[in-house]
Amino acid sequence: MTATIRPYGVLKTYIGGAYDITIEAGVTVRQAMVDMGMLPEVVALVLVNDEQQSKDYVIQDGDYVKLIAVIGGG
């Protein structure tokens, strides 16, 4: 059982600049981020199969997860 995570923008640095990464299903989005070395606080938006979800969503087999970074400015 696997799922795909696609980080956008600066979040790609957490997966070595790759386009996306395949992970094992059955973990929360938050845990998947931690496993990639990503601080959950840097993610502003989680989309699973193009629907907004919380970081506590449990990733299912075949899910396509998009992670959008917090955008800073000032």
PDB file of N, CA, C and O in Angstrom:
ATOM      1  N   MET A   1       0.832  -1.166   0.000  1.00  0.00           N
ATOM      2  CA  MET A   1       0.000   0.000   0.000  1.00  0.00           C
ATOM      3  C   MET A   1       0.887   1.242   0.000  1.00  0.00           C
ATOM      4  O   MET A   1       1.650   1.469   0.939  1.00  0.00           O
ATOM      5  N   THR A   2       0.783   2.032  -1.043  1.00  0.00           N
ATOM      6  CA  THR A   2       1.601   3.226  -1.144  1.00  0.00           C
ATOM      7  C   THR A   2       0.753   4.434  -1.540  1.00  0.00           C
ATOM      8  O   THR A   2      -0.379   4.308  -2.008  1.00  0.00           O
ATOM      9  N   ALA A   3       1.339   5.594  -1.335  1.00  0.00           N
ATOM     10  CA  ALA A   3       0.738   6.861  -1.724  1.00  0.00           C
ATOM     11  C   ALA A   3       1.854   7.752  -2.242  1.00  0.00           C
ATOM     12  O   ALA A   3       3.035   7.459  -2.050  1.00  0.00           O
ATOM     13  N   THR A   4       1.480   8.828  -2.894  1.00  0.00           N
ATOM     14  CA  THR A   4       2.456   9.759  -3.447  1.00  0.00           C
ATOM     15  C   THR A   4       2.322  11.105  -2.767  1.00  0.00           C
ATOM     16  O   THR A   4       1.218  11.615  -2.572  1.00  0.00           O
ATOM     17  N   ILE A   5       3.470  11.677  -2.406  1.00  0.00           N
ATOM     18  CA  ILE A   5       3.493  13.019  -1.840  1.00  0.00           C
ATOM     19  C   ILE A   5       4.251  13.919  -2.798  1.00  0.00           C
ATOM     20  O   ILE A   5       5.346  13.585  -3.251  1.00  0.00           O
ATOM     21  N   ARG A   6       3.650  15.075  -3.105  1.00  0.00           N
ATOM     22  CA  ARG A   6       4.309  16.073  -3.943  1.00  0.00           C
ATOM     23  C   ARG A   6       4.399  17.376  -3.156  1.00  0.00           C
ATOM     24  O   ARG A   6       3.401  18.072  -2.975  1.00  0.00           O
ATOM     25  N   PRO A   7       5.615  17.701  -2.688  1.00  0.00           N
ATOM     26  CA  PRO A   7       5.808  19.001  -2.051  1.00  0.00           C
ATOM     27  C   PRO A   7       6.049  20.070  -3.117  1.00  0.00           C
ATOM     28  O   PRO A   7       6.661  19.798  -4.150  1.00  0.00           O
ATOM     29  N   TYR A   8       5.572  21.266  -2.864  1.00  0.00           N
ATOM     30  CA  TYR A   8       5.733  22.370  -3.801  1.00  0.00           C
ATOM     31  C   TYR A   8       6.697  23.414  -3.255  1.00  0.00           C
ATOM     32  O   TYR A   8       6.867  23.544  -2.042  1.00  0.00           O
ATOM     33  N   GLY A   9       7.319  24.146  -4.150  1.00  0.00           N
ATOM     34  CA  GLY A   9       8.209  25.241  -3.779  1.00  0.00           C
ATOM     35  C   GLY A   9       9.417  24.771  -2.992  1.00  0.00           C
ATOM     36  O   GLY A   9      10.043  23.765  -3.325  1.00  0.00           O
ATOM     37  N   VAL A  10       9.732  25.509  -1.948  1.00  0.00           N
ATOM     38  CA  VAL A  10      10.919  25.208  -1.144  1.00  0.00           C
ATOM     39  C   VAL A  10      10.817  23.860  -0.442  1.00  0.00           C
ATOM     40  O   VAL A  10      11.831  23.314  -0.007  1.00  0.00           O
ATOM     41  N   LEU A  11       9.612  23.319  -0.327  1.00  0.00           N
ATOM     42  CA  LEU A  11       9.450  22.018   0.342  1.00  0.00           C
ATOM     43  C   LEU A  11      10.120  20.887  -0.433  1.00  0.00           C
ATOM     44  O   LEU A  11      10.397  19.832   0.138  1.00  0.00           O
ATOM     45  N   LYS A  12      10.382  21.088  -1.719  1.00  0.00           N
ATOM     46  CA  LYS A  12      11.066  20.060  -2.511  1.00  0.00           C
ATOM     47  C   LYS A  12      12.465  19.775  -1.983  1.00  0.00           C
ATOM     48  O   LYS A  12      13.007  18.697  -2.229  1.00  0.00           O
ATOM     49  N   THR A  13      13.056  20.716  -1.267  1.00  0.00           N
ATOM     50  CA  THR A  13      14.399  20.503  -0.734  1.00  0.00           C
ATOM     51  C   THR A  13      14.417  19.345   0.261  1.00  0.00           C
ATOM     52  O   THR A  13      15.454  18.712   0.460  1.00  0.00           O
ATOM     53  N   TYR A  14      13.279  19.069   0.881  1.00  0.00           N
ATOM     54  CA  TYR A  14      13.209  17.972   1.846  1.00  0.00           C
ATOM     55  C   TYR A  14      13.265  16.601   1.191  1.00  0.00           C
ATOM     56  O   TYR A  14      13.520  15.600   1.861  1.00  0.00           O
ATOM     57  N   ILE A  15      13.028  16.551  -0.111  1.00  0.00           N
ATOM     58  CA  ILE A  15      13.121  15.263  -0.828  1.00  0.00           C
ATOM     59  C   ILE A  15      14.175  15.352  -1.929  1.00  0.00           C
ATOM     60  O   ILE A  15      14.073  14.704  -2.970  1.00  0.00           O
ATOM     61  N   GLY A  16      15.191  16.175  -1.666  1.00  0.00           N
ATOM     62  CA  GLY A  16      16.319  16.269  -2.579  1.00  0.00           C
ATOM     63  C   GLY A  16      15.992  16.899  -3.922  1.00  0.00           C
ATOM     64  O   GLY A  16      16.670  16.629  -4.914  1.00  0.00           O
ATOM     65  N   GLY A  17      14.970  17.729  -3.968  1.00  0.00           N
ATOM     66  CA  GLY A  17      14.604  18.398  -5.206  1.00  0.00           C
ATOM     67  C   GLY A  17      13.804  17.534  -6.167  1.00  0.00           C
ATOM     68  O   GLY A  17      13.509  17.961  -7.284  1.00  0.00           O
ATOM     69  N   ALA A  18      13.449  16.323  -5.748  1.00  0.00           N
ATOM     70  CA  ALA A  18      12.672  15.417  -6.608  1.00  0.00           C
ATOM     71  C   ALA A  18      11.268  15.979  -6.844  1.00  0.00           C
ATOM     72  O   ALA A  18      10.795  16.839  -6.101  1.00  0.00           O
ATOM     73  N   TYR A  19      10.625  15.484  -7.873  1.00  0.00           N
ATOM     74  CA  TYR A  19       9.282  15.917  -8.246  1.00  0.00           C
ATOM     75  C   TYR A  19       8.252  15.461  -7.213  1.00  0.00           C
ATOM     76  O   TYR A  19       7.409  16.247  -6.781  1.00  0.00           O
ATOM     77  N   ASP A  20       8.323  14.196  -6.823  1.00  0.00           N
ATOM     78  CA  ASP A  20       7.464  13.649  -5.783  1.00  0.00           C
ATOM     79  C   ASP A  20       8.140  12.440  -5.169  1.00  0.00           C
ATOM     80  O   ASP A  20       9.214  12.025  -5.605  1.00  0.00           O
ATOM     81  N   ILE A  21       7.501  11.878  -4.152  1.00  0.00           N
ATOM     82  CA  ILE A  21       8.062  10.745  -3.429  1.00  0.00           C
ATOM     83  C   ILE A  21       6.940   9.755  -3.124  1.00  0.00           C
ATOM     84  O   ILE A  21       5.807  10.156  -2.859  1.00  0.00           O
ATOM     85  N   THR A  22       7.256   8.480  -3.163  1.00  0.00           N
ATOM     86  CA  THR A  22       6.300   7.433  -2.816  1.00  0.00           C
ATOM     87  C   THR A  22       6.552   7.014  -1.374  1.00  0.00           C
ATOM     88  O   THR A  22       7.690   6.770  -0.972  1.00  0.00           O
ATOM     89  N   ILE A  23       5.469   6.935  -0.604  1.00  0.00           N
ATOM     90  CA  ILE A  23       5.571   6.537   0.799  1.00  0.00           C
ATOM     91  C   ILE A  23       4.600   5.399   1.078  1.00  0.00           C
ATOM     92  O   ILE A  23       3.721   5.105   0.268  1.00  0.00           O
ATOM     93  N   GLU A  24       4.767   4.774   2.213  1.00  0.00           N
ATOM     94  CA  GLU A  24       3.829   3.750   2.661  1.00  0.00           C
ATOM     95  C   GLU A  24       2.578   4.425   3.193  1.00  0.00           C
ATOM     96  O   GLU A  24       2.673   5.410   3.924  1.00  0.00           O
ATOM     97  N   ALA A  25       1.419   3.915   2.843  1.00  0.00           N
ATOM     98  CA  ALA A  25       0.148   4.426   3.357  1.00  0.00           C
ATOM     99  C   ALA A  25      -0.010   3.980   4.814  1.00  0.00           C
ATOM    100  O   ALA A  25       0.718   3.110   5.291  1.00  0.00           O
ATOM    101  N   GLY A  26      -0.972   4.590   5.510  1.00  0.00           N
ATOM    102  CA  GLY A  26      -1.276   4.183   6.878  1.00  0.00           C
ATOM    103  C   GLY A  26      -0.707   5.100   7.942  1.00  0.00           C
ATOM    104  O   GLY A  26      -0.902   4.854   9.132  1.00  0.00           O
ATOM    105  N   VAL A  27      -0.006   6.151   7.540  1.00  0.00           N
ATOM    106  CA  VAL A  27       0.507   7.131   8.494  1.00  0.00           C
ATOM    107  C   VAL A  27      -0.215   8.455   8.264  1.00  0.00           C
ATOM    108  O   VAL A  27      -0.805   8.672   7.206  1.00  0.00           O
ATOM    109  N   THR A  28      -0.164   9.331   9.254  1.00  0.00           N
ATOM    110  CA  THR A  28      -0.764  10.643   9.071  1.00  0.00           C
ATOM    111  C   THR A  28       0.135  11.492   8.179  1.00  0.00           C
ATOM    112  O   THR A  28       1.323  11.211   8.020  1.00  0.00           O
ATOM    113  N   VAL A  29      -0.451  12.523   7.608  1.00  0.00           N
ATOM    114  CA  VAL A  29       0.334  13.458   6.805  1.00  0.00           C
ATOM    115  C   VAL A  29       1.431  14.053   7.679  1.00  0.00           C
ATOM    116  O   VAL A  29       2.574  14.189   7.241  1.00  0.00           O
ATOM    117  N   ARG A  30       1.085  14.406   8.907  1.00  0.00           N
ATOM    118  CA  ARG A  30       2.063  14.973   9.849  1.00  0.00           C
ATOM    119  C   ARG A  30       3.251  14.027  10.050  1.00  0.00           C
ATOM    120  O   ARG A  30       4.402  14.461  10.013  1.00  0.00           O
ATOM    121  N   GLN A  31       2.977  12.748  10.260  1.00  0.00           N
ATOM    122  CA  GLN A  31       4.064  11.790  10.478  1.00  0.00           C
ATOM    123  C   GLN A  31       4.906  11.632   9.219  1.00  0.00           C
ATOM    124  O   GLN A  31       6.128  11.507   9.306  1.00  0.00           O
ATOM    125  N   ALA A  32       4.274  11.637   8.057  1.00  0.00           N
ATOM    126  CA  ALA A  32       5.012  11.546   6.795  1.00  0.00           C
ATOM    127  C   ALA A  32       5.952  12.738   6.651  1.00  0.00           C
ATOM    128  O   ALA A  32       7.085  12.583   6.196  1.00  0.00           O
ATOM    129  N   MET A  33       5.491  13.926   7.037  1.00  0.00           N
ATOM    130  CA  MET A  33       6.343  15.112   6.969  1.00  0.00           C
ATOM    131  C   MET A  33       7.542  14.972   7.899  1.00  0.00           C
ATOM    132  O   MET A  33       8.672  15.264   7.508  1.00  0.00           O
ATOM    133  N   VAL A  34       7.298  14.531   9.117  1.00  0.00           N
ATOM    134  CA  VAL A  34       8.375  14.346  10.081  1.00  0.00           C
ATOM    135  C   VAL A  34       9.367  13.306   9.565  1.00  0.00           C
ATOM    136  O   VAL A  34      10.577  13.485   9.699  1.00  0.00           O
ATOM    137  N   ASP A  35       8.865  12.230   8.980  1.00  0.00           N
ATOM    138  CA  ASP A  35       9.742  11.185   8.429  1.00  0.00           C
ATOM    139  C   ASP A  35      10.637  11.719   7.311  1.00  0.00           C
ATOM    140  O   ASP A  35      11.737  11.210   7.094  1.00  0.00           O
ATOM    141  N   MET A  36      10.160  12.750   6.598  1.00  0.00           N
ATOM    142  CA  MET A  36      10.952  13.375   5.533  1.00  0.00           C
ATOM    143  C   MET A  36      11.886  14.450   6.075  1.00  0.00           C
ATOM    144  O   MET A  36      12.651  15.046   5.317  1.00  0.00           O
ATOM    145  N   GLY A  37      11.828  14.703   7.390  1.00  0.00           N
ATOM    146  CA  GLY A  37      12.655  15.732   7.999  1.00  0.00           C
ATOM    147  C   GLY A  37      12.050  17.123   7.896  1.00  0.00           C
ATOM    148  O   GLY A  37      12.741  18.124   8.091  1.00  0.00           O
ATOM    149  N   MET A  38      10.771  17.183   7.593  1.00  0.00           N
ATOM    150  CA  MET A  38      10.066  18.444   7.375  1.00  0.00           C
ATOM    151  C   MET A  38       9.340  18.859   8.655  1.00  0.00           C
ATOM    152  O   MET A  38       8.674  18.040   9.289  1.00  0.00           O
ATOM    153  N   LEU A  39       9.467  20.119   9.027  1.00  0.00           N
ATOM    154  CA  LEU A  39       8.710  20.628  10.160  1.00  0.00           C
ATOM    155  C   LEU A  39       7.265  20.857   9.714  1.00  0.00           C
ATOM    156  O   LEU A  39       7.041  21.581   8.743  1.00  0.00           O
ATOM    157  N   PRO A  40       6.287  20.269  10.385  1.00  0.00           N
ATOM    158  CA  PRO A  40       4.895  20.449   9.981  1.00  0.00           C
ATOM    159  C   PRO A  40       4.460  21.914   9.930  1.00  0.00           C
ATOM    160  O   PRO A  40       3.549  22.265   9.180  1.00  0.00           O
ATOM    161  N   GLU A  41       5.108  22.768  10.725  1.00  0.00           N
ATOM    162  CA  GLU A  41       4.741  24.183  10.766  1.00  0.00           C
ATOM    163  C   GLU A  41       5.021  24.919   9.454  1.00  0.00           C
ATOM    164  O   GLU A  41       4.447  25.981   9.216  1.00  0.00           O
ATOM    165  N   VAL A  42       5.891  24.376   8.603  1.00  0.00           N
ATOM    166  CA  VAL A  42       6.219  25.059   7.346  1.00  0.00           C
ATOM    167  C   VAL A  42       5.208  24.758   6.251  1.00  0.00           C
ATOM    168  O   VAL A  42       5.287  25.321   5.160  1.00  0.00           O
ATOM    169  N   VAL A  43       4.257  23.871   6.536  1.00  0.00           N
ATOM    170  CA  VAL A  43       3.232  23.519   5.542  1.00  0.00           C
ATOM    171  C   VAL A  43       1.943  24.261   5.879  1.00  0.00           C
ATOM    172  O   VAL A  43       1.395  24.122   6.973  1.00  0.00           O
ATOM    173  N   ALA A  44       1.468  25.057   4.909  1.00  0.00           N
ATOM    174  CA  ALA A  44       0.259  25.847   5.114  1.00  0.00           C
ATOM    175  C   ALA A  44      -0.988  25.120   4.650  1.00  0.00           C
ATOM    176  O   ALA A  44      -2.071  25.333   5.196  1.00  0.00           O
ATOM    177  N   LEU A  45      -0.850  24.258   3.643  1.00  0.00           N
ATOM    178  CA  LEU A  45      -2.016  23.631   3.040  1.00  0.00           C
ATOM    179  C   LEU A  45      -1.698  22.199   2.645  1.00  0.00           C
ATOM    180  O   LEU A  45      -0.657  21.922   2.050  1.00  0.00           O
ATOM    181  N   VAL A  46      -2.608  21.291   2.985  1.00  0.00           N
ATOM    182  CA  VAL A  46      -2.513  19.885   2.604  1.00  0.00           C
ATOM    183  C   VAL A  46      -3.704  19.562   1.720  1.00  0.00           C
ATOM    184  O   VAL A  46      -4.852  19.754   2.119  1.00  0.00           O
ATOM    185  N   LEU A  47      -3.431  19.074   0.526  1.00  0.00           N
ATOM    186  CA  LEU A  47      -4.487  18.621  -0.382  1.00  0.00           C
ATOM    187  C   LEU A  47      -4.295  17.136  -0.624  1.00  0.00           C
ATOM    188  O   LEU A  47      -3.212  16.699  -1.012  1.00  0.00           O
ATOM    189  N   VAL A  48      -5.346  16.361  -0.394  1.00  0.00           N
ATOM    190  CA  VAL A  48      -5.312  14.928  -0.660  1.00  0.00           C
ATOM    191  C   VAL A  48      -6.338  14.657  -1.750  1.00  0.00           C
ATOM    192  O   VAL A  48      -7.535  14.883  -1.572  1.00  0.00           O
ATOM    193  N   ASN A  49      -5.843  14.168  -2.878  1.00  0.00           N
ATOM    194  CA  ASN A  49      -6.714  13.951  -4.036  1.00  0.00           C
ATOM    195  C   ASN A  49      -7.502  15.222  -4.358  1.00  0.00           C
ATOM    196  O   ASN A  49      -8.692  15.175  -4.670  1.00  0.00           O
ATOM    197  N   ASP A  50      -6.801  16.367  -4.273  1.00  0.00           N
ATOM    198  CA  ASP A  50      -7.327  17.701  -4.576  1.00  0.00           C
ATOM    199  C   ASP A  50      -8.411  18.188  -3.624  1.00  0.00           C
ATOM    200  O   ASP A  50      -9.172  19.093  -3.968  1.00  0.00           O
ATOM    201  N   GLU A  51      -8.494  17.596  -2.420  1.00  0.00           N
ATOM    202  CA  GLU A  51      -9.413  18.070  -1.388  1.00  0.00           C
ATOM    203  C   GLU A  51      -8.608  18.439  -0.150  1.00  0.00           C
ATOM    204  O   GLU A  51      -7.717  17.696   0.261  1.00  0.00           O
ATOM    205  N   GLN A  52      -8.921  19.579   0.440  1.00  0.00           N
ATOM    206  CA  GLN A  52      -8.191  20.024   1.614  1.00  0.00           C
ATOM    207  C   GLN A  52      -8.401  19.062   2.777  1.00  0.00           C
ATOM    208  O   GLN A  52      -9.523  18.640   3.059  1.00  0.00           O
ATOM    209  N   GLN A  53      -7.303  18.724   3.445  1.00  0.00           N
ATOM    210  CA  GLN A  53      -7.333  17.839   4.607  1.00  0.00           C
ATOM    211  C   GLN A  53      -6.437  18.419   5.692  1.00  0.00           C
ATOM    212  O   GLN A  53      -5.621  19.302   5.431  1.00  0.00           O
ATOM    213  N   SER A  54      -6.594  17.922   6.895  1.00  0.00           N
ATOM    214  CA  SER A  54      -5.723  18.344   7.993  1.00  0.00           C
ATOM    215  C   SER A  54      -4.435  17.514   7.955  1.00  0.00           C
ATOM    216  O   SER A  54      -4.342  16.510   7.249  1.00  0.00           O
ATOM    217  N   LYS A  55      -3.470  17.952   8.718  1.00  0.00           N
ATOM    218  CA  LYS A  55      -2.205  17.217   8.810  1.00  0.00           C
ATOM    219  C   LYS A  55      -2.392  15.901   9.564  1.00  0.00           C
ATOM    220  O   LYS A  55      -1.505  15.048   9.545  1.00  0.00           O
ATOM    221  N   ASP A  56      -3.526  15.730  10.221  1.00  0.00           N
ATOM    222  CA  ASP A  56      -3.807  14.495  10.948  1.00  0.00           C
ATOM    223  C   ASP A  56      -4.554  13.467  10.106  1.00  0.00           C
ATOM    224  O   ASP A  56      -4.927  12.406  10.608  1.00  0.00           O
ATOM    225  N   TYR A  57      -4.772  13.771   8.844  1.00  0.00           N
ATOM    226  CA  TYR A  57      -5.404  12.818   7.916  1.00  0.00           C
ATOM    227  C   TYR A  57      -4.508  11.594   7.770  1.00  0.00           C
ATOM    228  O   TYR A  57      -3.296  11.724   7.594  1.00  0.00           O
ATOM    229  N   VAL A  58      -5.106  10.400   7.843  1.00  0.00           N
ATOM    230  CA  VAL A  58      -4.356   9.155   7.657  1.00  0.00           C
ATOM    231  C   VAL A  58      -4.321   8.841   6.162  1.00  0.00           C
ATOM    232  O   VAL A  58      -5.359   8.659   5.525  1.00  0.00           O
ATOM    233  N   ILE A  59      -3.130   8.783   5.630  1.00  0.00           N
ATOM    234  CA  ILE A  59      -2.927   8.569   4.196  1.00  0.00           C
ATOM    235  C   ILE A  59      -3.356   7.156   3.816  1.00  0.00           C
ATOM    236  O   ILE A  59      -2.968   6.179   4.456  1.00  0.00           O
ATOM    237  N   GLN A  60      -4.161   7.068   2.764  1.00  0.00           N
ATOM    238  CA  GLN A  60      -4.697   5.799   2.284  1.00  0.00           C
ATOM    239  C   GLN A  60      -3.956   5.347   1.021  1.00  0.00           C
ATOM    240  O   GLN A  60      -3.297   6.146   0.356  1.00  0.00           O
ATOM    241  N   ASP A  61      -4.075   4.079   0.711  1.00  0.00           N
ATOM    242  CA  ASP A  61      -3.465   3.525  -0.491  1.00  0.00           C
ATOM    243  C   ASP A  61      -3.956   4.289  -1.722  1.00  0.00           C
ATOM    244  O   ASP A  61      -5.159   4.475  -1.905  1.00  0.00           O
ATOM    245  N   GLY A  62      -3.035   4.721  -2.549  1.00  0.00           N
ATOM    246  CA  GLY A  62      -3.369   5.406  -3.779  1.00  0.00           C
ATOM    247  C   GLY A  62      -3.585   6.904  -3.653  1.00  0.00           C
ATOM    248  O   GLY A  62      -3.801   7.581  -4.658  1.00  0.00           O
ATOM    249  N   ASP A  63      -3.530   7.439  -2.424  1.00  0.00           N
ATOM    250  CA  ASP A  63      -3.713   8.883  -2.242  1.00  0.00           C
ATOM    251  C   ASP A  63      -2.606   9.665  -2.932  1.00  0.00           C
ATOM    252  O   ASP A  63      -1.479   9.189  -3.070  1.00  0.00           O
ATOM    253  N   TYR A  64      -2.947  10.869  -3.359  1.00  0.00           N
ATOM    254  CA  TYR A  64      -2.003  11.802  -3.951  1.00  0.00           C
ATOM    255  C   TYR A  64      -2.036  13.046  -3.083  1.00  0.00           C
ATOM    256  O   TYR A  64      -3.013  13.795  -3.092  1.00  0.00           O
ATOM    257  N   VAL A  65      -0.962  13.263  -2.330  1.00  0.00           N
ATOM    258  CA  VAL A  65      -0.906  14.327  -1.331  1.00  0.00           C
ATOM    259  C   VAL A  65      -0.036  15.477  -1.844  1.00  0.00           C
ATOM    260  O   VAL A  65       1.114  15.272  -2.233  1.00  0.00           O
ATOM    261  N   LYS A  66      -0.599  16.685  -1.839  1.00  0.00           N
ATOM    262  CA  LYS A  66       0.151  17.879  -2.212  1.00  0.00           C
ATOM    263  C   LYS A  66       0.394  18.696  -0.956  1.00  0.00           C
ATOM    264  O   LYS A  66      -0.516  18.915  -0.157  1.00  0.00           O
ATOM    265  N   LEU A  67       1.631  19.143  -0.790  1.00  0.00           N
ATOM    266  CA  LEU A  67       2.009  19.966   0.365  1.00  0.00           C
ATOM    267  C   LEU A  67       2.408  21.348  -0.144  1.00  0.00           C
ATOM    268  O   LEU A  67       3.293  21.472  -0.990  1.00  0.00           O
ATOM    269  N   ILE A  68       1.761  22.369   0.367  1.00  0.00           N
ATOM    270  CA  ILE A  68       2.025  23.745  -0.037  1.00  0.00           C
ATOM    271  C   ILE A  68       2.659  24.477   1.153  1.00  0.00           C
ATOM    272  O   ILE A  68       2.156  24.416   2.275  1.00  0.00           O
ATOM    273  N   ALA A  69       3.768  25.164   0.886  1.00  0.00           N
ATOM    274  CA  ALA A  69       4.532  25.839   1.954  1.00  0.00           C
ATOM    275  C   ALA A  69       3.862  27.126   2.397  1.00  0.00           C
ATOM    276  O   ALA A  69       3.087  27.747   1.670  1.00  0.00           O
ATOM    277  N   VAL A  70       4.200  27.498   3.636  1.00  0.00           N
ATOM    278  CA  VAL A  70       3.853  28.810   4.159  1.00  0.00           C
ATOM    279  C   VAL A  70       4.632  29.825   3.340  1.00  0.00           C
ATOM    280  O   VAL A  70       5.820  29.639   3.077  1.00  0.00           O
ATOM    281  N   ILE A  71       3.968  30.890   2.941  1.00  0.00           N
ATOM    282  CA  ILE A  71       4.645  31.936   2.165  1.00  0.00           C
ATOM    283  C   ILE A  71       4.859  33.125   3.081  1.00  0.00           C
ATOM    284  O   ILE A  71       3.916  33.680   3.644  1.00  0.00           O
ATOM    285  N   GLY A  72       6.120  33.503   3.217  1.00  0.00           N
ATOM    286  CA  GLY A  72       6.450  34.632   4.081  1.00  0.00           C
ATOM    287  C   GLY A  72       6.666  35.889   3.257  1.00  0.00           C
ATOM    288  O   GLY A  72       6.878  35.838   2.046  1.00  0.00           O
ATOM    289  N   GLY A  73       6.608  36.968   3.918  1.00  0.00           N
ATOM    290  CA  GLY A  73       6.847  38.241   3.254  1.00  0.00           C
ATOM    291  C   GLY A  73       6.740  39.366   4.266  1.00  0.00           C
ATOM    292  O   GLY A  73       6.495  39.138   5.451  1.00  0.00           O
ATOM    293  N   GLY A  74       6.922  40.546   3.793  1.00  0.00           N
ATOM    294  CA  GLY A  74       6.803  41.602   4.761  1.00  0.00           C
ATOM    295  C   GLY A  74       7.116  42.947   4.245  1.00  0.00           C
ATOM    296  O   GLY A  74       7.047  43.925   4.989  1.00  0.00           O
TER     297      GLY A  74
END
